[in-house]
């Protein structure tokens, strides 16, 4: 019984670690991969969250590219309301670019994902930049 309890506790911890967003620094570039282990989206795609600390009055620029899937980026304010969402940079360019003016100091959540209806896993590059307004 003790082994079963330990195994269940280890599984619960592993599951919560996978859901913990990675913290990014402004100026950082991340090369990663969406896998079947990432969170499901309602449309059938997958998503992963990242956190970045920003100051009021900055412009956050979030750029994501992938040659493997149709990508989407959502930026959440510190209060978890949606600040901006984008899935196509321009006509014919399926890579998202999101720009948001930060209204308050705090931790902003960047949710990257793949849109359902096509391939939902694969490599991506995420860049987070900022400049003062």
DSSP file (Angstrom, degrees, kcal/mol; ACC not computed):
  #  RESIDUE AA STRUCTURE BP1 BP2  ACC     N-H-->O    O-->H-N    N-H-->O    O-->H-N    TCO  KAPPA ALPHA  PHI   PSI    X-CA   Y-CA   Z-CA
    1    1 A X     >        0   0    0      0, 0.0     4,-2.2     0, 0.0     5,-0.2   0.000 360.0 360.0 360.0 -39.0    0.0    0.0    0.0
    2    2 A X  H  >  +     0   0    0      1,-0.2     4,-2.2     2,-0.2     5,-0.2   0.894 360.0  51.0 -62.7 -39.1    2.9    2.4    0.8
    3    3 A X  H  > S+     0   0    0      2,-0.2     4,-2.6     1,-0.2    -1,-0.2   0.895 108.5  51.6 -64.5 -40.1    4.4    1.8   -2.7
    4    4 A X  H  > S+     0   0    0      2,-0.2     4,-2.5     1,-0.2    -2,-0.2   0.919 109.9  49.0 -63.3 -43.9    1.0    2.6   -4.3
    5    5 A X  H  X S+     0   0    0     -4,-2.2     4,-2.3     2,-0.2    -2,-0.2   0.913 112.4  48.4 -61.6 -43.2    0.7    5.8   -2.4
    6    6 A X  H  X S+     0   0    0     -4,-2.2     4,-2.4     2,-0.2    -2,-0.2   0.918 111.8  49.5 -63.4 -43.5    4.3    6.8   -3.3
    7    7 A X  H  X S+     0   0    0     -4,-2.6     4,-2.2     1,-0.2    -2,-0.2   0.908 111.7  48.1 -63.6 -42.2    3.6    6.0   -7.0
    8    8 A X  H  X S+     0   0    0     -4,-2.5     4,-2.3     2,-0.2    -1,-0.2   0.900 111.6  50.0 -65.9 -39.8    0.4    8.0   -7.1
    9    9 A X  H  X S+     0   0    0     -4,-2.3     4,-2.2     2,-0.2    -2,-0.2   0.900 110.3  50.4 -64.1 -41.0    2.1   11.0   -5.4
   10   10 A X  H  X S+     0   0    0     -4,-2.4     4,-2.3     2,-0.2    -2,-0.2   0.898 110.7  49.1 -64.4 -40.7    4.9   10.9   -7.9
   11   11 A X  H  X S+     0   0    0     -4,-2.2     4,-2.3     2,-0.2    -2,-0.2   0.908 110.2  50.7 -65.2 -41.9    2.5   10.8  -10.8
   12   12 A X  H  X S+     0   0    0     -4,-2.3     4,-2.0     1,-0.2    -2,-0.2   0.914 111.6  48.0 -62.3 -42.7    0.5   13.8   -9.4
   13   13 A X  H  X S+     0   0    0     -4,-2.2     4,-2.1     2,-0.2    -2,-0.2   0.917 110.9  50.4 -64.0 -44.4    3.8   15.8   -9.0
   14   14 A X  H  X S+     0   0    0     -4,-2.3     4,-1.7     1,-0.2    -1,-0.2   0.892 110.3  50.7 -62.2 -39.9    4.9   14.9  -12.6
   15   15 A X  H  X S+     0   0    0     -4,-2.3     4,-1.0     1,-0.2    -1,-0.2   0.890 111.4  46.7 -65.6 -39.7    1.6   16.0  -14.0
   16   16 A X  H  X S+     0   0    0     -4,-2.0     4,-0.7     1,-0.2    -1,-0.2   0.837 108.8  55.6 -73.3 -30.9    1.6   19.3  -12.2
   17   17 A X  H >< S+     0   0    0     -4,-2.1     3,-0.8     1,-0.2    -1,-0.2   0.888 104.4  53.5 -66.5 -37.7    5.2   20.0  -13.2
   18   18 A X  H 3< S+     0   0    0     -4,-1.7    -1,-0.2     1,-0.2    -2,-0.2   0.818 109.3  49.4 -65.8 -29.5    4.3   19.6  -16.9
   19   19 A X  H 3< S+     0   0    0     -4,-1.0     2,-0.4    -5,-0.1    -1,-0.2   0.571  85.1 106.0 -87.2  -9.3    1.5   22.2  -16.5
   20   20 A X  S << S-     0   0    0     -3,-0.8     2,-0.0    -4,-0.7    -3,-0.0  -0.583  76.2-120.8 -74.4 122.6    3.8   24.7  -14.8
   21   21 A X        -     0   0    0     -2,-0.4     2,-0.3     1,-0.1    29,-0.2  -0.335  22.2-117.8 -65.3 143.0    4.6   27.6  -17.2
   22   22 A X  E     -a   50   0A   0     27,-1.2    29,-2.8     1,-0.0     2,-0.5  -0.592  27.1-125.2 -75.7 139.7    8.2   28.2  -18.1
   23   23 A X  E     -a   51   0A   0     -2,-0.3     2,-0.3    27,-0.2    29,-0.2  -0.769  28.9-166.9 -90.8 130.2    9.4   31.7  -17.1
   24   24 A X  E     -a   52   0A   0     27,-3.7    29,-0.6    -2,-0.5     2,-0.3  -0.779  14.6-133.1-112.0 157.2   11.0   33.7  -19.8
   25   25 A X    >   -     0   0    0     -2,-0.3     3,-2.2    27,-0.1   103,-0.2  -0.832  36.9 -97.9-102.0 147.6   13.1   36.9  -19.8
   26   26 A X  T 3  S+     0   0    0     -2,-0.3   103,-0.2     1,-0.3     3,-0.1  -0.484 115.8  32.0 -61.5 133.2   12.3   39.8  -22.1
   27   27 A X  T 3  S+     0   0    0    101,-3.3    -1,-0.3     1,-0.3     2,-0.2   0.280  92.7 130.5  98.8  -8.0   14.8   39.4  -25.0
   28   28 A X    <   -     0   0    0     -3,-2.2   100,-1.9   100,-0.2     2,-0.4  -0.520  44.0-154.6 -83.8 145.8   14.8   35.6  -24.8
   29   29 A X  E     -F  127   0B   0     98,-0.2     2,-0.5    -2,-0.2    98,-0.2  -0.976   9.4-162.3-116.5 132.9   14.3   33.2  -27.7
   30   30 A X  E     -F  126   0B   0     96,-3.1    96,-2.9    -2,-0.4     2,-0.6  -0.961   7.9-164.9-118.2 129.2   12.9   29.7  -27.1
   31   31 A X  E     +F  125   0B   0     -2,-0.5    94,-0.2    94,-0.2     2,-0.2  -0.969  35.2 138.4-109.4 122.0   13.2   26.9  -29.5
   32   32 A X  E     -F  124   0B   0     92,-2.3    92,-2.4    -2,-0.6     2,-0.3  -0.697  43.9-114.7-145.0-166.6   10.9   24.1  -28.5
   33   33 A X  E     -F  123   0B   0     90,-0.3     2,-0.4    -2,-0.2    90,-0.3  -0.981  14.6-135.9-146.6 129.4    8.4   21.5  -29.7
   34   34 A X  E     +F  122   0B   0     88,-2.8    88,-2.2    -2,-0.3     2,-0.3  -0.733  36.2 179.4 -79.4 132.2    4.7   21.1  -29.1
   35   35 A X    >   -     0   0    0     -2,-0.4     3,-2.1    86,-0.2    -2,-0.0  -0.771  47.6 -94.1-127.9 173.2    4.0   17.4  -28.3
   36   36 A X  T 3  S+     0   0    0      1,-0.3     4,-0.1    -2,-0.3    -2,-0.0   0.654 120.2  67.9 -62.2 -15.1    1.0   15.3  -27.5
   37   37 A X  T 3  S+     0   0    0      2,-0.1    -1,-0.3     9,-0.0     3,-0.1   0.581  82.1  95.7 -81.0 -10.6    1.9   15.9  -23.8
   38   38 A X  S <  S-     0   0    0     -3,-2.1    10,-0.2     1,-0.1   -19,-0.1  -0.299  92.7 -76.7 -77.4 167.4    1.0   19.6  -24.1
   39   39 A X  E     -B   47   0A   0      8,-1.4     8,-2.5     1,-0.1     2,-0.2  -0.347  48.7-118.0 -67.3 138.2   -2.5   20.9  -23.1
   40   40 A X  E     -B   46   0A   0      6,-0.2     2,-0.3    -3,-0.1     6,-0.3  -0.496  21.3-141.3 -75.1 145.6   -5.3   20.3  -25.5
   41   41 A X    >   -     0   0    0      4,-2.8     3,-1.7    -2,-0.2     6,-0.0  -0.715  24.1-114.0 -98.6 156.9   -7.1   23.3  -27.1
   42   42 A X  T 3  S+     0   0    0     -2,-0.3    -1,-0.1     1,-0.3    -2,-0.0   0.786 116.0  56.3 -61.2 -28.4  -10.9   23.3  -27.6
   43   43 A X  T 3  S-     0   0    0     73,-0.0    -1,-0.3     1,-0.0    74,-0.1   0.411 126.7 -95.8 -87.2   3.1  -10.4   23.3  -31.4
   44   44 A X  S <  S+     0   0    0     -3,-1.7    -2,-0.1     1,-0.3    73,-0.1   0.320  91.3 110.2 101.5  -8.2   -8.3   20.1  -31.3
   45   45 A X        -     0   0    0     71,-0.1    -4,-2.8    69,-0.1    -1,-0.3  -0.049  63.9-113.7 -83.1-167.1   -4.9   21.8  -31.3
   46   46 A X  E     -B   40   0A   0     68,-0.3    68,-2.5    -6,-0.3     2,-0.3  -0.866  25.6-165.7-127.6 160.8   -2.4   21.9  -28.4
   47   47 A X  E     -BC  39 113A   0     -8,-2.5    -8,-1.4    -2,-0.3     2,-0.3  -0.980  10.2-166.7-147.9 160.9   -1.0   24.7  -26.2
   48   48 A X  E     - C   0 112A   0     64,-2.4    64,-2.6    -2,-0.3     2,-0.3  -0.990  18.5-135.8-146.5 141.6    1.8   25.6  -23.8
   49   49 A X  E     - C   0 111A   0     -2,-0.3   -27,-1.2    62,-0.2     2,-0.3  -0.757  16.1-175.5-103.8 147.0    2.1   28.6  -21.4
   50   50 A X  E     -aC  22 110A   0     60,-2.3    60,-3.2    -2,-0.3     2,-0.4  -0.950  15.0-141.7-131.3 152.5    5.1   30.8  -20.7
   51   51 A X  E     +aC  23 109A   0    -29,-2.8   -27,-3.7    -2,-0.3     2,-0.3  -0.926  17.4 178.5-118.0 142.9    5.4   33.6  -18.1
   52   52 A X  E     -aC  24 108A   0     56,-2.5    56,-3.2    -2,-0.4     2,-0.4  -0.994  23.7-133.3-142.6 136.7    7.2   36.9  -18.5
   53   53 A X  E     + C   0 107A   0    -29,-0.6     2,-0.3    -2,-0.3   -27,-0.3  -0.763  32.8 174.1 -90.9 131.8    7.5   39.8  -16.1
   54   54 A X  E     - C   0 106A   0     52,-2.7    52,-2.2    -2,-0.4     2,-0.3  -0.930  25.4-125.5-136.3 158.6    6.8   43.2  -17.6
   55   55 A X    >   -     0   0    0     -2,-0.3     3,-1.5    50,-0.2    47,-0.2  -0.737  40.6 -88.8-102.6 152.5    6.5   46.8  -16.4
   56   56 A X  T 3  S+     0   0    0     -2,-0.3    47,-0.2     1,-0.2     3,-0.1  -0.292 111.0  27.9 -56.7 138.7    3.6   49.2  -17.0
   57   57 A X  T 3  S+     0   0    0     45,-3.4    76,-1.9     1,-0.3    -1,-0.2   0.434  90.3 123.4  88.2   0.0    4.0   51.2  -20.2
   58   58 A X  E <   -G  132   0B   0     -3,-1.5    44,-3.0    74,-0.2     2,-0.6  -0.526  59.0-131.7 -85.3 159.7    6.1   48.6  -22.1
   59   59 A X  E     -GH 131 101B   0     72,-2.8    72,-1.3    42,-0.2     2,-0.5  -0.967  19.4-153.3-108.5 116.1    5.2   47.2  -25.5
   60   60 A X  E     -GH 130 100B   0     40,-2.9    40,-2.2    -2,-0.6     2,-0.5  -0.766   6.3-163.2 -87.5 131.5    5.6   43.4  -25.5
   61   61 A X  E     -GH 129  99B   0     68,-2.9    68,-2.6    -2,-0.5     2,-0.6  -0.967   5.9-172.5-118.0 115.4    6.2   41.9  -28.9
   62   62 A X  E     -GH 128  98B   0     36,-3.2    36,-2.9    -2,-0.5     2,-0.4  -0.940   4.3-178.7-115.1 118.1    5.6   38.2  -29.1
   63   63 A X  E     -GH 127  97B   0     64,-2.5    64,-3.1    -2,-0.6     2,-0.4  -0.952   1.8-178.7-119.9 133.3    6.7   36.4  -32.3
   64   64 A X  E     -G  126   0B   0     32,-2.1     2,-0.4    -2,-0.4    62,-0.2  -0.996   1.5-175.4-133.1 137.6    6.2   32.7  -33.0
   65   65 A X  E     +G  125   0B   0     60,-2.4    60,-2.4    -2,-0.4     2,-0.3  -0.980   7.9 165.1-130.6 146.4    7.2   30.7  -36.0
   66   66 A X        -     0   0    0     -2,-0.4     5,-0.2    58,-0.2    58,-0.1  -0.933  25.0-168.2-156.1 135.7    6.6   27.1  -37.0
   67   67 A X  S    S+     0   0    0     -2,-0.3    57,-0.1    56,-0.3     3,-0.1   0.428  90.5  60.7 -96.4  -2.0    7.0   25.3  -40.3
   68   68 A X  S    S+     0   0    0     55,-0.6     2,-0.3     1,-0.2    53,-0.2   0.729 111.6   7.3 -98.3 -26.1    5.2   22.3  -38.8
   69   69 A X  S    S-     0   0    0     54,-0.3     2,-0.7    51,-0.1    -1,-0.2  -0.968  79.2 -91.4-153.1 163.6    1.7   23.7  -37.8
   70   70 A X        -     0   0    0     49,-0.5    45,-2.9    45,-0.3     2,-0.2  -0.739  55.4-150.2 -80.7 115.5   -0.6   26.7  -38.0
   71   71 A X  E     -D  114   0A   0     -2,-0.7     2,-0.3    23,-0.7    43,-0.2  -0.475  18.6-168.7 -96.5 158.7    0.3   28.6  -34.8
   72   72 A X  E     -D  113   0A   0     41,-2.1    41,-1.9    -2,-0.2     2,-0.4  -0.991   4.8-159.5-141.4 145.2   -1.6   31.0  -32.5
   73   73 A X  E     -DE 112  86A   0     13,-2.7    13,-2.6    -2,-0.3     2,-0.4  -0.994   6.5-176.0-127.7 133.7   -0.4   33.3  -29.7
   74   74 A X  E     -DE 111  85A   0     37,-2.4    37,-3.4    -2,-0.4     2,-0.5  -0.998   9.7-157.5-125.6 133.2   -2.5   34.7  -26.8
   75   75 A X  E     -DE 110  84A   0      9,-2.9     8,-3.0    -2,-0.4     9,-1.5  -0.954   9.7-158.7-111.9 127.0   -1.1   37.1  -24.3
   76   76 A X  E     -DE 109  82A   0     33,-3.2    33,-1.5    -2,-0.5     6,-0.2  -0.851  15.0-125.9-105.1 138.8   -2.9   37.3  -20.9
   77   77 A X    >   -     0   0    0      4,-3.0     3,-2.4    -2,-0.4    32,-0.2  -0.232  40.1 -94.2 -67.4 166.8   -2.7   40.3  -18.5
   78   78 A X  T 3  S+     0   0    0      1,-0.3    -1,-0.1     2,-0.1    29,-0.1   0.790 129.5  57.1 -56.2 -27.2   -1.7   39.7  -14.9
   79   79 A X  T 3  S-     0   0    0      2,-0.1    -1,-0.3     1,-0.0     3,-0.1   0.355 120.7-111.4 -85.6   7.7   -5.4   39.4  -14.0
   80   80 A X  S <  S+     0   0    0     -3,-2.4     2,-0.2     1,-0.3    -2,-0.1   0.458  74.0 135.7  76.5   5.4   -5.7   36.6  -16.6
   81   81 A X        -     0   0    0      1,-0.1    -4,-3.0    -5,-0.1     2,-0.4  -0.530  66.8 -97.6 -76.4 152.8   -7.9   38.7  -19.0
   82   82 A X  E     +E   76   0A   0     -6,-0.2    -6,-0.2    -2,-0.2     3,-0.1  -0.582  38.3 179.6 -75.2 124.0   -6.9   38.4  -22.7
   83   83 A X  E     -     0   0A   0     -8,-3.0     2,-0.3    -2,-0.4    -7,-0.2   0.865  67.3 -20.4 -87.4 -44.4   -4.7   41.3  -23.8
   84   84 A X  E     -E   75   0A   0     -9,-1.5    -9,-2.9    16,-0.1    -1,-0.4  -0.979  53.1-163.9-162.8 151.9   -4.3   40.2  -27.4
   85   85 A X  E     +E   74   0A   0     -2,-0.3     2,-0.3   -11,-0.2   -11,-0.2  -0.995  12.8 172.5-141.6 140.0   -4.6   37.1  -29.6
   86   86 A X  E     +E   73   0A   0    -13,-2.6   -13,-2.7    -2,-0.3    10,-0.2  -0.992  18.0 172.1-148.8 139.3   -3.2   36.6  -33.1
   87   87 A X  S    S+     0   0    0     -2,-0.3     2,-0.4     1,-0.3   -16,-0.2   0.548  74.6  40.8-121.6 -13.1   -2.9   33.6  -35.4
   88   88 A X        -     0   0    0      1,-0.1    -1,-0.3     9,-0.1     6,-0.2  -0.975  56.8-158.7-139.2 125.1   -1.7   35.1  -38.7
   89   89 A X  S    S-     0   0    0      6,-1.3     2,-0.3     4,-0.9     5,-0.1   0.893  79.2 -25.1 -65.5 -41.3    1.0   37.8  -39.1
   90   90 A X  B >  S-I   93   0C   0      3,-1.2     3,-2.8     5,-0.1    -1,-0.2  -0.962  92.0 -57.4-162.5 167.9   -0.3   38.8  -42.5
   91   91 A X  T 3  S+     0   0    0     -2,-0.3     3,-0.1     1,-0.3    -3,-0.0  -0.360 128.2  13.5 -56.9 126.3   -2.1   37.3  -45.4
   92   92 A X  T 3  S+     0   0    0      1,-0.1     2,-0.6    -2,-0.1    -1,-0.3   0.359 108.4  96.5  86.9  -6.0   -0.2   34.2  -46.6
   93   93 A X  B <   -I   90   0C   0     -3,-2.8    -3,-1.2     1,-0.1    -4,-0.9  -0.921  49.4-175.1-120.1 104.8    1.9   34.2  -43.4
   94   94 A X        +     0   0    0     -2,-0.6   -23,-0.7    -6,-0.2     2,-0.5   0.399  52.8 105.7 -81.4   3.1    0.5   31.8  -40.8
   95   95 A X  S    S-     0   0    0    -25,-0.1    -6,-1.3    -5,-0.1   -30,-0.1  -0.732  70.2-127.6 -86.9 128.1    3.1   32.7  -38.1
   96   96 A X        -     0   0    0     -2,-0.5   -32,-2.1    -8,-0.2     2,-0.4  -0.385  22.0-172.0 -78.9 152.5    1.6   34.9  -35.3
   97   97 A X  E     -H   63   0B   0    -34,-0.2     2,-0.4    -9,-0.1   -34,-0.2  -0.963   7.8-172.5-139.0 120.7    2.8   38.2  -34.1
   98   98 A X  E     -H   62   0B   0    -36,-2.9   -36,-3.2    -2,-0.4     2,-0.4  -0.963   4.5-174.2-121.2 131.7    1.2   39.8  -31.0
   99   99 A X  E     +H   61   0B   0     -2,-0.4     2,-0.4   -38,-0.2   -38,-0.2  -0.991   9.0 173.7-125.1 129.0    1.9   43.3  -29.7
  100  100 A X  E     -H   60   0B   0    -40,-2.2   -40,-2.9    -2,-0.4     2,-0.6  -0.998  29.1-135.9-137.7 136.2    0.5   44.5  -26.4
  101  101 A X  E     -H   59   0B   0     -2,-0.4     2,-0.4   -42,-0.2   -42,-0.2  -0.814  32.3-127.8 -86.7 122.8    1.0   47.7  -24.4
  102  102 A X        -     0   0    0    -44,-3.0   -45,-3.4    -2,-0.6   -44,-0.2  -0.570  21.9-170.7 -77.0 127.3    1.3   46.6  -20.8
  103  103 A X        +     0   0    0     -2,-0.4     2,-0.3   -47,-0.2   -47,-0.1   0.575  68.4  21.5 -93.2 -12.4   -1.1   48.5  -18.5
  104  104 A X  S    S-     0   0    0    -49,-0.1    -1,-0.1     2,-0.0     2,-0.1  -0.994  82.7 -98.7-152.6 155.6    0.4   47.3  -15.2
  105  105 A X  S    S+     0   0    0     -2,-0.3     2,-0.3   -50,-0.1   -50,-0.2  -0.473  73.8  79.9 -67.7 146.0    3.5   45.8  -13.7
  106  106 A X  E    S-C   54   0A   0    -52,-2.2   -52,-2.7    -2,-0.1     2,-0.6  -0.921  80.5 -42.0 150.5-171.5    3.3   42.0  -13.3
  107  107 A X  E     -C   53   0A   0     -2,-0.3     2,-0.4   -54,-0.2   -54,-0.2  -0.817  46.9-161.9 -95.8 120.9    3.5   38.6  -14.8
  108  108 A X  E     -C   52   0A   0    -56,-3.2   -56,-2.5    -2,-0.6     2,-0.5  -0.807  12.0-136.9-100.3 142.5    2.0   38.2  -18.2
  109  109 A X  E     -CD  51  76A   0    -33,-1.5   -33,-3.2    -2,-0.4     2,-0.6  -0.878  10.7-160.5-104.1 129.9    1.2   34.8  -19.6
  110  110 A X  E     -CD  50  75A   0    -60,-3.2   -60,-2.3    -2,-0.5     2,-0.6  -0.946   6.5-165.3-108.4 118.1    2.0   33.9  -23.2
  111  111 A X  E     -CD  49  74A   0    -37,-3.4   -37,-2.4    -2,-0.6     2,-0.3  -0.917   6.1-172.5-106.3 116.8    0.0   31.0  -24.5
  112  112 A X  E     +CD  48  73A   0    -64,-2.6   -64,-2.4    -2,-0.6     2,-0.3  -0.777  17.1 151.6-103.5 153.2    1.4   29.5  -27.7
  113  113 A X  E     -CD  47  72A   0    -41,-1.9   -41,-2.1    -2,-0.3     2,-0.4  -0.985  42.0-104.9-165.8 175.7   -0.5   26.8  -29.6
  114  114 A X  E     - D   0  71A   0    -68,-2.5   -68,-0.3    -2,-0.3     2,-0.2  -0.923  36.5-121.6-112.2 140.2   -1.4   25.0  -32.7
  115  115 A X    >   -     0   0    0    -45,-2.9     3,-0.6    -2,-0.4   -45,-0.3  -0.589  31.2-115.4 -79.3 142.6   -4.8   25.5  -34.4
  116  116 A X  T 3  S+     0   0    0     -2,-0.2   -72,-0.2     1,-0.2     3,-0.1  -0.179  89.4  63.3 -69.7 168.4   -6.9   22.3  -34.8
  117  117 A X  T 3  S+     0   0    0      1,-0.4     2,-0.2   -73,-0.1    -1,-0.2   0.323 105.5  39.2  97.4  -7.3   -7.8   20.9  -38.2
  118  118 A X  S <  S-     0   0    0     -3,-0.6    -1,-0.4   -48,-0.1     2,-0.2  -0.689 113.0 -33.6-145.6-161.2   -4.2   20.2  -39.2
  119  119 A X        -     0   0    0     -2,-0.2   -49,-0.5   -51,-0.1    -4,-0.1  -0.502  51.4-173.0 -65.9 133.3   -1.0   18.9  -37.8
  120  120 A X        +     0   0    0     -2,-0.2     2,-0.3   -51,-0.1   -74,-0.3   0.413  56.3  65.2-114.1   1.6   -0.9   20.0  -34.2
  121  121 A X        +     0   0    0    -53,-0.2     2,-0.3   -76,-0.1   -86,-0.2  -0.837  61.8  85.0-120.6 161.0    2.6   19.0  -33.1
  122  122 A X  E     -F   34   0B   0    -88,-2.2   -88,-2.8    -2,-0.3     2,-0.1  -0.823  69.0 -35.0 142.1-177.9    6.1   20.0  -34.1
  123  123 A X  E     +F   33   0B   0     -2,-0.3   -55,-0.6   -90,-0.3     2,-0.3  -0.368  50.2 176.1 -77.0 150.0    8.9   22.5  -33.7
  124  124 A X  E     -F   32   0B   0    -92,-2.4   -92,-2.3   -58,-0.1     2,-0.4  -0.977  23.6-143.8-147.3 159.8    8.5   26.2  -32.9
  125  125 A X  E     -FG  31  65B   0    -60,-2.4   -60,-2.4    -2,-0.3     2,-0.4  -0.999  17.7-168.5-124.8 129.0   10.5   29.3  -32.2
  126  126 A X  E     -FG  30  64B   0    -96,-2.9   -96,-3.1    -2,-0.4     2,-0.4  -0.971   2.6-173.0-119.9 129.4    9.2   31.9  -29.7
  127  127 A X  E     -FG  29  63B   0    -64,-3.1   -64,-2.5    -2,-0.4     2,-0.5  -0.979   5.1-166.6-123.2 135.6   10.7   35.3  -29.3
  128  128 A X  E     + G   0  62B   0   -100,-1.9  -101,-3.3    -2,-0.4     2,-0.3  -0.978  17.6 164.2-123.9 118.9    9.7   37.9  -26.6
  129  129 A X  E     - G   0  61B   0    -68,-2.6   -68,-2.9    -2,-0.5     2,-0.3  -0.810  11.9-169.5-125.2 165.9   10.9   41.4  -27.0
  130  130 A X  E     - G   0  60B   0     -2,-0.3     2,-0.3   -70,-0.2   -70,-0.2  -0.990   7.4-174.8-152.1 154.4    9.9   44.7  -25.4
  131  131 A X  E     - G   0  59B   0    -72,-1.3   -72,-2.8    -2,-0.3     2,-0.2  -0.981  34.2-103.0-146.1 155.0   10.4   48.4  -25.8
  132  132 A X  E       G   0  58B   0     -2,-0.3   -74,-0.2   -74,-0.2   -75,-0.1  -0.529 360.0 360.0 -79.0 141.9    9.3   51.4  -23.7
  133  133 A X              0   0    0    -76,-1.9    -1,-0.1    -2,-0.2   -75,-0.1   0.443 360.0 360.0 -82.0 360.0    6.4   53.5  -25.0
